[in-house]
Amino acid sequence: MPYMQRRRLTTVSDISGTSTWRYKLPSVGKFAAIEILLDCQRANDRTLNTVCYPLETQVSKVELLEGSTRPLVSLTGEQLDAANYWTLQRPNARRYRQADATGNMMTWFLMGGRGFYDREFGYDFAKLGETYLEFTHALTADATDKFDVSTSILSLYAWQWMDAPAVNFKGYFRDRQLAYWTPAAANTLKTIEIPIGRPIRRSCRQ
């Protein structure tokens, strides 16, 4: 009988060495989701700053790349958080603290289907070939209003179908940003080309 297994793929400490952290995902298996868990301590106390950013605002891009180049998912930390809310109908687990040296935590999911137990849509890595996750951040101990990146801990978990010969995915969902712009003037018309040829689940504006 098919069942869902959540297992840890990797855990790394202190991602200060690179602004974009990369990980090669399994080459075989049927996955409902890839989970990202980030934990990091705040650099300074709230009383020293006028703002106190949450973790998701410091993640400029999360990408799931097929063959190193084709993005299946390409969103900012805030956009991915919102996409998860629309898909799962609940907020992601998180911890928000404003005091110096207190741990902040954020969870994201790269969803291949409509939920964790979707048997029709998901990631079949045997068909996708080499697949990578890229995590680009702006965590920095140099900015007093941000985080101490030396305390960062990043973990990846896989939600994988096991003993599931009957689970045969028809395809997967893509989440990506199509356009980004800054309005030049009031009442300016902006035209965005929407891809054609495939069904679109949702279109969002930020």
C-alpha positions in Angstrom: 0.0 0.0 0.0 1.4 3.5 -0.9 2.5 5.7 1.9 4.1 9.1 2.3 7.6 9.3 3.8 9.1 12.6 5.1 12.9 12.3 5.3 15.8 14.6 5.7 17.9 15.1 2.6 20.6 17.3 4.2 21.4 19.9 6.8 24.1 22.6 6.5 25.3 25.1 9.1 26.4 28.7 8.4 25.6 29.6 4.8 27.6 32.8 4.9 30.1 31.4 2.5 27.8 31.8 -0.5 24.8 34.0 -1.3 23.4 31.2 -3.4 23.4 27.7 -1.8 22.9 24.8 -4.3 21.9 21.2 -3.7 21.5 18.3 -6.2 18.2 16.5 -5.5 17.7 12.7 -5.9 17.7 11.4 -9.4 14.8 9.0 -8.9 11.6 8.9 -6.9 8.1 10.4 -6.9 7.9 13.4 -4.6 4.9 15.5 -3.5 7.1 18.3 -2.1 10.6 19.5 -1.1 10.6 21.2 2.3 13.0 23.9 3.3 13.6 24.8 6.9 15.7 27.8 7.8 16.8 28.8 11.3 18.8 31.9 12.1 19.4 34.2 15.0 18.8 37.9 14.9 21.9 40.1 14.8 20.8 42.9 17.2 18.0 43.8 19.6 14.8 45.4 18.3 15.5 48.6 20.3 18.6 49.3 18.1 16.7 49.5 14.9 13.6 51.0 13.4 12.7 47.9 11.5 12.9 44.2 12.3 12.7 42.0 9.2 11.2 38.5 9.2 13.3 35.8 7.6 11.3 35.4 4.5 12.0 39.0 3.4 15.8 38.1 3.2 15.4 35.3 0.7 15.6 36.8 -2.7 15.0 33.6 -4.7 14.2 30.0 -4.3 14.5 27.9 -7.4 13.9 24.3 -8.4 15.9 23.8 -11.6 15.5 21.0 -14.1 18.8 20.3 -15.9 20.4 23.2 -14.0 18.7 25.8 -16.1 14.9 25.3 -16.6 13.0 26.7 -13.5 10.1 24.6 -12.3 9.9 27.0 -9.3 11.3 30.5 -9.2 10.0 32.8 -6.5 11.2 35.0 -3.7 10.8 33.9 -0.1 7.7 36.0 0.4 6.2 34.8 -2.8 6.8 31.2 -2.0 5.3 31.7 1.5 2.2 33.2 -0.1 2.0 30.4 -2.7 2.1 27.8 0.0 -0.7 29.5 1.9 -2.9 29.4 -1.3 -2.1 25.8 -1.9 -2.2 24.4 1.6 -4.9 26.9 3.0 -2.9 27.5 6.2 0.2 29.6 7.2 3.6 27.8 7.1 5.3 27.1 10.4 7.5 30.0 11.5 9.1 31.6 14.6 9.5 35.4 14.7 11.6 37.1 17.4 12.9 40.6 17.8 15.5 40.2 20.5 19.2 39.9 20.0 20.5 36.3 19.6 17.1 34.8 19.4 16.2 32.2 16.9 14.0 33.0 14.0 12.6 30.1 11.9 10.8 29.8 8.5 9.4 26.8 6.5 8.7 26.7 2.8 7.5 23.9 0.5 8.2 23.4 -3.2 4.9 21.7 -4.1 4.6 19.5 -7.2 0.9 19.0 -6.9 -2.2 20.3 -5.2 -1.3 19.0 -1.8 1.0 16.5 0.0 -1.2 13.5 -0.9 -2.0 14.3 -4.6 -1.6 11.1 -6.6 -2.1 12.8 -10.0 0.5 15.6 -9.9 4.0 15.8 -8.4 7.7 15.6 -9.2 8.9 12.4 -10.8 12.6 12.9 -10.7 13.4 9.9 -12.9 11.6 11.8 -15.7 13.0 15.2 -14.9 16.7 14.1 -14.9 19.2 16.2 -12.9 17.3 18.6 -10.6 18.8 21.2 -8.4 17.6 23.4 -5.6 19.1 26.9 -5.4 18.5 29.2 -2.3 19.6 32.8 -2.6 19.7 34.9 0.5 20.7 38.3 1.9 21.3 37.2 5.5 24.2 39.2 6.7 25.8 40.0 10.1 27.0 43.3 8.7 23.5 44.7 8.6 22.3 45.6 12.2 18.7 45.2 11.3 19.0 41.7 9.9 20.5 38.4 11.0 23.7 36.7 12.2 24.2 34.4 9.2 27.0 32.5 11.1 24.2 30.9 13.2 22.1 29.8 10.2 21.0 26.2 9.8 19.3 25.2 6.6 17.6 21.8 6.2 16.0 20.1 3.3 13.3 17.4 3.6 11.6 15.3 1.0 8.0 14.2 0.9 8.2 11.0 -1.1 5.7 8.4 -2.2 6.9 4.9 -1.1 5.7 1.5 -2.4 3.6 3.4 -4.8 3.5 1.7 -8.3 -0.1 3.0 -8.7 1.1 6.6 -8.3 1.7 7.7 -11.8 1.9 11.5 -12.1 0.3 13.2 -15.1 2.6 16.2 -14.6 3.5 18.8 -12.1 2.8 22.4 -11.2 5.2 25.3 -11.8 5.4 28.4 -9.7 7.4 31.3 -11.1 7.5 35.1 -11.5 6.6 36.2 -15.0 7.3 39.9 -14.7 8.7 42.5 -12.3 8.6 46.3 -12.7 8.5 49.6 -10.9 5.7 52.0 -12.0 7.2 55.0 -13.7 4.2 57.3 -13.3 0.6 57.3 -12.3 -1.9 55.6 -14.5 0.8 53.9 -16.5 -0.4 50.8 -18.5 1.8 47.7 -18.1 1.2 44.7 -20.5 2.4 41.3 -19.4 2.5 38.4 -21.8 0.9 35.3 -20.4 2.3 31.9 -21.6 -0.1 29.9 -23.7 -0.4 26.2 -24.5 -0.8 24.9 -21.0 -3.6 25.2 -18.3 -2.9 27.9 -15.7 -3.9 27.1 -12.2 -3.7 30.7 -10.8 -2.3 34.1 -11.6 -1.2 36.4 -8.7 -0.2 40.0 -8.4 2.0 41.4 -5.6 
